[in-house]
């Protein structure tokens, strides 16, 4: 139960669009920033969804959301710059900042507050060297979804201190409770960079299509970085993504919601403490009552019960484990039964 990818197959129309692209000879390089029609369609979607002016020049297609993040960090962070990360957080943020010579400062979010950061803690972490803050909502690994009030506080602190916001919204299609608020949309796109991808929303993890939306100046810089590293995203994948934008994938969200509710029910029977995830497809579970070492705990669980969880230490959350419910119901049920037996043994 470690997978960070949907278990659903890629929708058939997406696959067919890729095949059609191949059969029609779309096998050459494209511009580093991507094919014009896909950039334009993403720009239109950003305008429609967030009520923010956006042109195709502000959109850069990347090899997955991870490259979008890497390119964003590379374009705005210099040696010695400080970057705020809300912890627990995804494993790649800190290494990407470090590769640019940046310095990470963690702002802790606690389970008792549903892993929502406190504005006061963020404000106190700001120094004259603070250049950016990376915000991930819905969150990996906690499943937290930041409400409008929390996001407004973050935006306000960033604006007052001229801090660039990098908003990682790759799980924005998977929100189960309440409305979703986009930090990028809340900022009206000002001094902000939007990170998104087709991986989670359309079960396209292997197709490697992400994108970044920013000011034209930053987008041009990102395009140059990409031109000298990987060049364009796989051409057929871009045409597949173009088709994906017309596909309704809400059925995935509804299945994930049912799985989430089932996992919560079963974990409650084990007397484990957790915060109910409002989005994404993860539970971050407190195991401090049963172990002093989350990595050792996960290794024993794997060896004895053949159940795989991710140690919280990987996300700067020692004493916790991450459980993914991105797997079919039968395997999910079987895994939870083994987990319960392991705890009882």
C-alpha positions in Angstrom: 0.0 0.0 0.0 2.8 2.3 -1.0 1.7 3.3 -4.5 1.6 7.0 -5.4 -0.4 6.4 -8.6 -4.0 5.5 -9.4 -4.6 1.8 -10.1 -7.1 2.6 -12.8 -6.1 2.1 -16.5 -5.5 5.1 -18.6 -8.9 6.0 -20.3 -9.2 4.4 -23.7 -9.7 7.6 -25.6 -6.4 8.8 -24.3 -4.7 5.7 -25.6 -6.4 6.0 -29.0 -5.3 9.6 -29.3 -1.7 8.5 -28.8 -2.1 5.8 -31.4 -3.6 8.2 -33.9 -0.8 10.6 -33.3 1.7 7.9 -34.1 -0.2 6.8 -37.2 -0.4 10.3 -38.5 3.4 10.9 -38.2 3.5 13.0 -35.1 6.8 11.5 -34.0 9.2 14.4 -34.3 10.4 17.0 -31.8 8.0 19.7 -30.7 8.9 23.1 -29.2 10.5 22.6 -25.8 7.4 24.2 -24.1 5.0 21.8 -25.9 2.6 21.8 -28.8 0.6 25.1 -29.2 -2.8 23.5 -29.1 -2.2 21.8 -25.7 -0.7 24.9 -24.2 -3.7 26.9 -25.4 -6.2 24.5 -24.1 -4.6 24.4 -20.6 -4.5 28.2 -20.6 -8.2 28.3 -21.4 -8.9 25.9 -18.6 -6.9 27.9 -16.1 -8.9 31.0 -17.1 -12.2 29.3 -16.9 -11.5 27.5 -13.6 -9.7 30.1 -11.7 -11.0 33.3 -13.3 -7.4 34.3 -13.9 -6.0 35.8 -17.2 -3.7 33.2 -18.8 -2.1 32.9 -22.2 -0.5 29.9 -23.9 2.9 31.7 -23.4 2.5 31.2 -19.7 2.2 27.4 -20.0 5.1 25.0 -20.3 4.5 21.2 -20.7 7.0 19.2 -18.7 8.0 15.5 -18.2 5.6 15.0 -15.4 4.8 17.2 -12.4 8.2 16.4 -10.9 10.0 18.2 -13.7 7.6 21.1 -13.5 8.6 21.5 -9.9 12.3 21.1 -10.6 12.2 23.7 -13.4 10.2 26.1 -11.2 12.8 25.8 -8.4 15.6 26.1 -10.9 14.2 29.2 -12.4 13.7 31.2 -9.1 16.1 29.8 -6.5 19.8 30.8 -6.2 22.4 29.7 -3.8 21.6 30.7 -0.2 17.9 31.5 -0.9 15.6 30.1 1.7 12.5 28.0 0.8 9.7 27.3 3.2 8.2 23.8 3.2 5.2 22.8 5.2 6.0 19.5 6.9 5.1 16.6 6.5 5.8 17.0 2.8 6.6 15.2 -0.4 10.1 13.6 -0.5 11.4 15.5 -3.6 10.9 19.1 -2.5 14.0 19.3 -0.3 16.4 17.6 -2.7 15.3 19.9 -5.5 15.9 23.0 -3.4 19.3 21.6 -2.3 20.4 21.0 -5.9 19.9 24.7 -6.6 21.9 25.6 -3.5 18.8 26.7 -1.6 18.2 26.2 2.1 15.0 24.6 3.3 13.1 25.8 6.4 10.4 23.6 7.7 7.1 24.8 9.0 5.4 22.0 11.0 1.8 21.1 10.5 0.3 18.9 13.3 -2.1 16.1 13.0 -4.1 17.6 15.9 -5.0 20.4 13.6 -5.6 18.1 10.6 -2.2 18.9 9.2 -3.1 22.5 8.4 -0.3 25.0 8.9 -0.7 27.9 11.2 -0.2 31.4 9.7 1.8 32.5 12.7 4.3 29.7 12.3 4.7 30.5 8.6 5.2 34.2 9.4 7.8 33.5 12.0 9.8 31.3 9.6 10.2 34.2 7.1 13.6 35.9 7.0 15.1 38.4 4.6 16.5 35.4 2.7 13.2 33.7 2.1 12.6 33.5 -1.6 9.8 31.0 -2.0 7.3 28.8 -0.3 6.1 25.4 -1.8 2.5 24.6 -0.9 0.9 21.3 -1.7 -2.9 21.0 -1.4 -4.4 18.4 -1.5 -1.4 17.1 0.3 0.9 14.2 -0.1 1.4 12.5 2.4 -1.3 13.8 4.8 -4.4 14.1 2.5 -5.0 17.5 4.0 -6.9 20.1 1.9 -6.2 23.7 2.8 -9.3 25.8 3.1 -9.7 29.3 1.8 -8.8 30.9 5.2 -5.5 29.0 5.4 -4.6 29.8 1.8 -5.5 33.5 2.2 -3.1 33.7 5.1 -0.3 32.1 3.1 -1.0 34.4 0.2 -1.0 37.4 2.4 2.3 36.5 4.1 3.9 35.8 0.7 2.7 39.1 -0.8 3.9 41.2 2.2 7.4 39.7 2.0 7.7 39.4 -1.8 7.9 35.6 -1.6 7.2 33.5 -4.7 4.4 30.9 -4.2 4.9 27.5 -5.9 1.5 25.8 -5.7 1.6 22.1 -6.3 -2.0 21.1 -7.2 -1.5 17.8 -8.8 -4.2 16.2 -6.6 -6.8 18.9 -7.3 -9.2 16.4 -9.0 -9.3 14.3 -5.8 -11.1 16.3 -3.1 -13.8 14.4 -1.2 -15.2 16.8 1.3 -16.1 20.4 0.8 -15.0 22.8 -2.0 -11.5 23.0 -3.4 -9.7 26.3 -3.4 -6.7 26.8 -5.6 -3.9 28.9 -4.1 -2.8 29.9 -7.6 -6.3 31.1 -8.4 -6.6 32.9 -5.0 -3.3 34.8 -5.9 -4.8 35.7 -9.3 -1.6 34.2 -10.7 0.5 37.1 -9.2 4.0 36.1 -8.0 2.8 32.5 -8.2 3.6 29.3 -10.1 1.1 26.6 -10.7 2.2 23.0 -10.9 -0.1 20.3 -12.2 -0.1 17.1 -14.2 -2.2 14.4 -15.9 -0.7 11.6 -13.7 -3.2 11.5 -10.9 -6.3 13.1 -12.6 -6.2 10.8 -15.6 -4.2 7.8 -14.5 -1.4 8.7 -16.8 1.6 8.4 -14.5 3.7 6.5 -17.1 2.9 9.0 -19.9 5.0 11.7 -18.1 2.9 14.8 -18.9 2.9 17.7 -16.4 2.7 21.4 -16.8 3.7 24.7 -15.2 1.8 28.0 -15.4 3.6 31.2 -14.4 4.3 34.7 -15.6 5.6 34.9 -19.2 9.0 35.8 -17.9 9.3 32.7 -15.6 7.7 30.5 -18.3 10.3 31.6 -20.8 13.1 30.8 -18.3 11.6 27.4 -17.6 11.3 26.7 -21.3 15.0 27.5 -21.7 16.0 25.2 -18.8 14.0 22.4 -20.4 15.4 23.0 -23.8 18.9 22.3 -22.4 17.9 19.3 -20.3 15.2 17.1 -21.7 13.8 19.1 -24.6 10.1 18.5 -25.2 7.7 16.1 -23.5 7.2 12.9 -25.6 5.2 14.0 -28.6 2.6 11.3 -28.6 2.0 11.8 -24.9 1.2 15.5 -25.6 -1.5 14.5 -28.0 -2.8 12.0 -25.5 -3.0 14.7 -22.9 -4.8 16.9 -25.3 -7.5 14.3 -25.6 -7.5 13.7 -21.8 -8.7 17.3 -21.2 -12.1 16.3 -22.7 -12.6 13.3 -20.5 -14.6 13.1 -17.3 -12.7 11.2 -14.6 -15.0 11.8 -11.7 -15.7 8.1 -11.5 -12.2 7.7 -10.2 -12.8 10.2 -7.4 -16.0 8.4 -6.3 -14.2 5.1 -6.1 -11.4 6.7 -4.1 -13.9 8.2 -1.8 -15.4 4.8 -1.0 -12.0 3.3 -0.4 -11.1 6.2 1.9 -14.2 5.6 4.0 -13.5 1.9 4.2 -9.9 2.4 5.2 -10.9 4.9 7.9 -13.4 2.4 9.3 -10.9 -0.3 9.5 -8.1 1.8 11.0 -10.5 2.9 13.7 -11.0 -0.7 14.7 -7.2 -0.9 15.2 -7.2 2.0 17.6 -4.7 3.9 15.5 -4.7 7.7 15.4 -5.0 9.5 12.1 -6.5 12.6 10.5 -9.2 11.9 7.9 -7.8 12.8 4.5 -10.0 15.2 2.6 -8.1 14.7 -0.7 -5.4 12.8 -2.5 -5.3 9.0 -1.7 -3.2 8.7 1.4 -3.6 8.3 5.2 -0.7 9.4 7.5 -1.1 7.2 10.5 0.4 7.8 14.0 2.2 4.6 15.1 4.1 6.1 18.0 2.0 4.0 20.4 3.3 0.8 18.9 6.8 1.6 17.8 9.7 3.9 18.4 11.1 3.6 14.8 8.7 3.9 11.9 11.3 2.6 9.4 11.9 -0.5 11.4 8.2 -0.9 11.9 7.6 -0.8 8.1 10.4 -3.3 7.5 9.0 -5.8 10.0 5.5 -5.4 8.6 6.8 -6.1 5.1 8.9 -9.1 6.2 6.3 -10.7 8.5 3.0 -9.8 6.8 4.0 -8.9 3.2 2.3 -5.5 3.6 4.2 -2.4 2.4 3.7 1.0 3.9 6.0 4.1 3.6 7.8 5.3 6.8 6.8 8.8 7.8 10.5 9.7 8.2 10.6 9.9 4.4 8.2 12.9 4.6 9.9 14.5 7.7 7.3 12.8 9.9 9.0 10.3 12.1 6.6 8.1 14.1 4.1 8.0 11.3 3.5 5.7 8.3 1.8 6.5 5.0 -0.9 4.2 3.6 -2.0 4.6 0.0 -5.6 3.5 -0.9 -4.8 3.6 -4.6 -5.4 -0.1 -5.1 -8.4 -2.3 -5.8 -10.8 -3.1 -3.0 -9.9 -6.8 -2.7 -6.2 -6.1 -2.2 -7.0 -3.1 0.1 -9.1 -5.4 2.3 -6.5 -8.1 2.3 -3.8 -5.7 3.2 -5.7 -4.1 6.1 -6.5 -7.6 7.5 -2.8 -8.4 7.5 -2.0 -5.0 9.0 -4.5 -5.6 11.8 -3.2 -9.1 12.5 0.4 -7.8 12.6 -0.6 -5.2 15.2 -2.4 -7.9 17.2 0.5 -10.2 17.1 
